[in-house]
Amino acid sequence: MNDNPNVLPLPEGYRPPPKVRDVSFSEIVNAAGRGMTDFRTARLKSIFFGLVYALGGIAVVLSATWLDMPWISYPLATGFLLLGPFAAVGLYEISRRLETGEPLAFGEILSVMYAQRSREIGWMSFVVLFFFICWMYQVRLLLALFLGFEPIDTFTGFLQTVFTTGPGLMFLLVGHVVGAILSAVLFSLSVISFPILLDRNIDFITAMIASVQTVVKNPLAMLGWAAIVVILLIVGSLPMFLGMIVILPVLGHTTWHLYRLAIEPEDATSAAEDKARAGE
């Protein structure tokens, strides 16, 4: 009971926001090692999620050809990589179960994923989808600004235009700068948002704030992690996303352990809540 009249009582069910901790780059490397261990422990289940993601990427790229728009396959493929954090939800659940010693029953893992449709991960997925739509719109806008509205019939013609003409090179430069800004913002908002929403009963706004705070508090370490992610995504997308069969699981498992490093355990948060209620 709170006997301090200067401290307002907390509402029923209130949980203080997640507490962000300092994280070093060496700890991120250790988290990557634990992610690799999770991948080896649950190899087949992890590969399943990587395979589904890779097939989705292949389908997205091939759809550009089916729509007679092969020139858009490159920006579409790079934009598709932004959906990785959402695609890795099953991998977070695998790592959580390995951590707690729960059985890795595939049906239960899929059930947990399905249950997220009515939880805050659904809203976080909309945030990622919004950035994907922004990504595609900025590509179309820059194409119109620098290359005009003349149709480009083939992917080879697109490459020839962007690499051998002044407007094409400007399109590449500005497009990659704008894309890097969008990616940096999304990375800050989502680097730990999905695993924390899977693990805790908080809203997606709070999760995004905690994610941004993690980046702001640990800029160098998180910059290093972002560089690793970019390199692995580039490697994994060649050829035709097949590398993502392995790369996505490793990144997903590592992200779970990064979340555990960056955010204080919930029992520590509960202790802080108890002190606040007691007016200490």
QUILINDA-V949475 format. One record per residue. RES is the residue in one small letter. BURIAL is 1 if it has 24 or more other ideal C-beta (glycine too) atoms within 12 Angstrom, else 0. D_FIRST is the distance of its C-alpha to the first C-alpha in Angstrom with 1 decimal. Layout:
res->RES burial->BURIAL d_first->D_FIRST
res->RES burial->BURIAL d_first->D_FIRST
This chain:
res->m burial->0 d_first->0.0
res->n burial->0 d_first->3.8
res->d burial->0 d_first->6.3
res->n burial->0 d_first->9.2
res->p burial->0 d_first->11.3
res->n burial->0 d_first->13.5
res->v burial->0 d_first->11.4
res->l burial->0 d_first->11.6
res->p burial->0 d_first->9.2
res->l burial->0 d_first->11.0
res->p burial->0 d_first->13.1
res->e burial->0 d_first->13.0
res->g burial->0 d_first->15.2
res->y burial->0 d_first->15.1
res->r burial->0 d_first->16.6
res->p burial->1 d_first->17.5
res->p burial->1 d_first->21.3
res->p burial->1 d_first->23.3
res->k burial->1 d_first->23.8
res->v burial->1 d_first->27.6
res->r burial->1 d_first->29.2
res->d burial->0 d_first->32.6
res->v burial->1 d_first->35.4
res->s burial->0 d_first->38.9
res->f burial->0 d_first->42.1
res->s burial->0 d_first->42.7
res->e burial->1 d_first->39.4
res->i burial->1 d_first->40.6
res->v burial->0 d_first->43.8
res->n burial->0 d_first->42.0
res->a burial->1 d_first->40.0
res->a burial->1 d_first->43.5
res->g burial->0 d_first->44.6
res->r burial->1 d_first->41.8
res->g burial->1 d_first->42.6
res->m burial->1 d_first->46.2
res->t burial->1 d_first->45.1
res->d burial->1 d_first->43.2
res->f burial->1 d_first->46.3
res->r burial->0 d_first->48.5
res->t burial->0 d_first->46.2
res->a burial->1 d_first->46.1
res->r burial->0 d_first->49.3
res->l burial->0 d_first->50.6
res->k burial->1 d_first->47.4
res->s burial->1 d_first->46.9
res->i burial->1 d_first->50.5
res->f burial->1 d_first->50.1
res->f burial->1 d_first->47.7
res->g burial->1 d_first->49.8
res->l burial->1 d_first->52.9
res->v burial->1 d_first->51.4
res->y burial->1 d_first->50.4
res->a burial->1 d_first->53.9
res->l burial->0 d_first->55.6
res->g burial->1 d_first->53.6
res->g burial->1 d_first->54.8
res->i burial->1 d_first->58.4
res->a burial->0 d_first->58.3
res->v burial->1 d_first->57.0
res->v burial->1 d_first->59.8
res->l burial->0 d_first->62.5
res->s burial->0 d_first->61.4
res->a burial->1 d_first->62.5
res->t burial->0 d_first->66.0
res->w burial->0 d_first->65.9
res->l burial->0 d_first->65.2
res->d burial->0 d_first->68.1
res->m burial->1 d_first->65.8
res->p burial->1 d_first->66.2
res->w burial->1 d_first->65.7
res->i burial->1 d_first->62.0
res->s burial->1 d_first->61.2
res->y burial->1 d_first->60.2
res->p burial->1 d_first->57.6
res->l burial->1 d_first->56.4
res->a burial->1 d_first->56.1
res->t burial->1 d_first->54.2
res->g burial->1 d_first->51.9
res->f burial->1 d_first->51.3
res->l burial->1 d_first->49.9
res->l burial->1 d_first->46.9
res->l burial->1 d_first->45.8
res->g burial->1 d_first->45.3
res->p burial->1 d_first->41.4
res->f burial->1 d_first->41.2
res->a burial->1 d_first->44.0
res->a burial->1 d_first->42.1
res->v burial->1 d_first->39.1
res->g burial->1 d_first->40.6
res->l burial->1 d_first->41.1
res->y burial->1 d_first->37.4
res->e burial->1 d_first->36.7
res->i burial->1 d_first->39.3
res->s burial->1 d_first->37.8
res->r burial->1 d_first->34.3
res->r burial->1 d_first->35.8
res->l burial->1 d_first->37.7
res->e burial->1 d_first->34.7
res->t burial->0 d_first->32.7
res->g burial->0 d_first->35.8
res->e burial->0 d_first->35.9
res->p burial->0 d_first->39.4
res->l burial->1 d_first->41.4
res->a burial->0 d_first->42.5
res->f burial->0 d_first->44.2
res->g burial->0 d_first->43.5
res->e burial->0 d_first->39.7
res->i burial->1 d_first->39.8
res->l burial->0 d_first->41.7
res->s burial->0 d_first->39.3
res->v burial->1 d_first->36.4
res->m burial->1 d_first->38.5
res->y burial->0 d_first->39.4
res->a burial->0 d_first->35.8
res->q burial->1 d_first->35.2
res->r burial->0 d_first->37.3
res->s burial->0 d_first->34.3
res->r burial->1 d_first->31.8
res->e burial->1 d_first->31.4
res->i burial->1 d_first->34.3
res->g burial->0 d_first->36.6
res->w burial->1 d_first->35.7
res->m burial->1 d_first->36.1
res->s burial->1 d_first->39.5
res->f burial->0 d_first->40.5
res->v burial->1 d_first->39.8
res->v burial->1 d_first->42.1
res->l burial->0 d_first->44.7
res->f burial->0 d_first->44.6
res->f burial->1 d_first->45.5
res->f burial->1 d_first->48.2
res->i burial->0 d_first->49.7
res->c burial->0 d_first->49.5
res->w burial->1 d_first->51.3
res->m burial->1 d_first->54.1
res->y burial->0 d_first->54.5
res->q burial->1 d_first->54.8
res->v burial->1 d_first->57.5
res->r burial->0 d_first->59.4
res->l burial->0 d_first->59.2
res->l burial->1 d_first->60.4
res->l burial->1 d_first->63.2
res->a burial->0 d_first->64.3
res->l burial->0 d_first->64.2
res->f burial->1 d_first->66.0
res->l burial->1 d_first->68.1
res->g burial->0 d_first->68.7
res->f burial->0 d_first->68.7
res->e burial->0 d_first->71.6
res->p burial->0 d_first->70.8
res->i burial->1 d_first->70.7
res->d burial->0 d_first->72.1
res->t burial->0 d_first->71.4
res->f burial->1 d_first->68.8
res->t burial->0 d_first->71.7
res->g burial->0 d_first->72.6
res->f burial->1 d_first->69.0
res->l burial->0 d_first->69.0
res->q burial->0 d_first->72.4
res->t burial->1 d_first->71.3
res->v burial->1 d_first->68.1
res->f burial->0 d_first->69.6
res->t burial->0 d_first->73.0
res->t burial->0 d_first->72.6
res->g burial->0 d_first->71.0
res->p burial->0 d_first->68.9
res->g burial->1 d_first->67.8
res->l burial->0 d_first->66.7
res->m burial->0 d_first->64.8
res->f burial->1 d_first->63.1
res->l burial->1 d_first->62.0
res->l burial->0 d_first->60.8
res->v burial->0 d_first->58.8
res->g burial->1 d_first->57.6
res->h burial->0 d_first->56.2
res->v burial->0 d_first->54.5
res->v burial->1 d_first->52.8
res->g burial->1 d_first->52.0
res->a burial->0 d_first->50.5
res->i burial->0 d_first->48.2
res->l burial->1 d_first->47.0
res->s burial->1 d_first->46.5
res->a burial->1 d_first->44.5
res->v burial->1 d_first->42.2
res->l burial->1 d_first->41.7
res->f burial->1 d_first->41.2
res->s burial->1 d_first->38.4
res->l burial->1 d_first->36.7
res->s burial->1 d_first->37.2
res->v burial->1 d_first->37.5
res->i burial->1 d_first->34.2
res->s burial->1 d_first->33.2
res->f burial->1 d_first->34.6
res->p burial->1 d_first->33.3
res->i burial->1 d_first->29.7
res->l burial->1 d_first->30.0
res->l burial->1 d_first->31.4
res->d burial->1 d_first->28.6
res->r burial->1 d_first->25.5
res->n burial->0 d_first->24.3
res->i burial->1 d_first->24.5
res->d burial->0 d_first->27.0
res->f burial->1 d_first->30.3
res->i burial->0 d_first->29.9
res->t burial->1 d_first->26.9
res->a burial->1 d_first->29.2
res->m burial->1 d_first->32.1
res->i burial->1 d_first->30.1
res->a burial->1 d_first->29.0
res->s burial->1 d_first->32.7
res->v burial->1 d_first->34.0
res->q burial->1 d_first->31.6
res->t burial->1 d_first->32.9
res->v burial->1 d_first->36.5
res->v burial->0 d_first->35.8
res->k burial->1 d_first->34.1
res->n burial->1 d_first->36.8
res->p burial->0 d_first->40.0
res->l burial->0 d_first->42.6
res->a burial->1 d_first->41.2
res->m burial->1 d_first->40.6
res->l burial->0 d_first->44.1
res->g burial->1 d_first->45.5
res->w burial->1 d_first->43.8
res->a burial->1 d_first->45.0
res->a burial->0 d_first->48.5
res->i burial->1 d_first->48.4
res->v burial->1 d_first->47.3
res->v burial->1 d_first->50.1
res->i burial->0 d_first->52.7
res->l burial->1 d_first->51.7
res->l burial->1 d_first->51.6
res->i burial->0 d_first->55.1
res->v burial->0 d_first->56.4
res->g burial->1 d_first->54.7
res->s burial->1 d_first->56.3
res->l burial->0 d_first->59.8
res->p burial->0 d_first->61.7
res->m burial->0 d_first->60.4
res->f burial->1 d_first->56.7
res->l burial->0 d_first->57.8
res->g burial->1 d_first->56.0
res->m burial->1 d_first->52.7
res->i burial->1 d_first->53.0
res->v burial->1 d_first->51.8
res->i burial->1 d_first->50.4
res->l burial->1 d_first->47.7
res->p burial->1 d_first->46.3
res->v burial->1 d_first->46.2
res->l burial->1 d_first->44.5
res->g burial->1 d_first->42.0
res->h burial->1 d_first->41.0
res->t burial->1 d_first->40.8
res->t burial->1 d_first->38.6
res->w burial->1 d_first->36.0
res->h burial->1 d_first->36.0
res->l burial->1 d_first->36.0
res->y burial->1 d_first->32.8
res->r burial->1 d_first->31.3
res->l burial->1 d_first->32.5
res->a burial->1 d_first->31.4
res->i burial->1 d_first->27.8
res->e burial->1 d_first->25.0
res->p burial->0 d_first->24.1
res->e burial->0 d_first->21.4
res->d burial->0 d_first->19.4
res->a burial->0 d_first->19.5
res->t burial->1 d_first->18.2
res->s burial->0 d_first->15.3
res->a burial->0 d_first->14.5
res->a burial->0 d_first->14.6
res->e burial->1 d_first->12.3
res->d burial->0 d_first->9.6
res->k burial->0 d_first->10.4
res->a burial->0 d_first->10.4
res->r burial->0 d_first->7.0
res->a burial->0 d_first->6.0
res->g burial->0 d_first->8.9
res->e burial->0 d_first->11.3
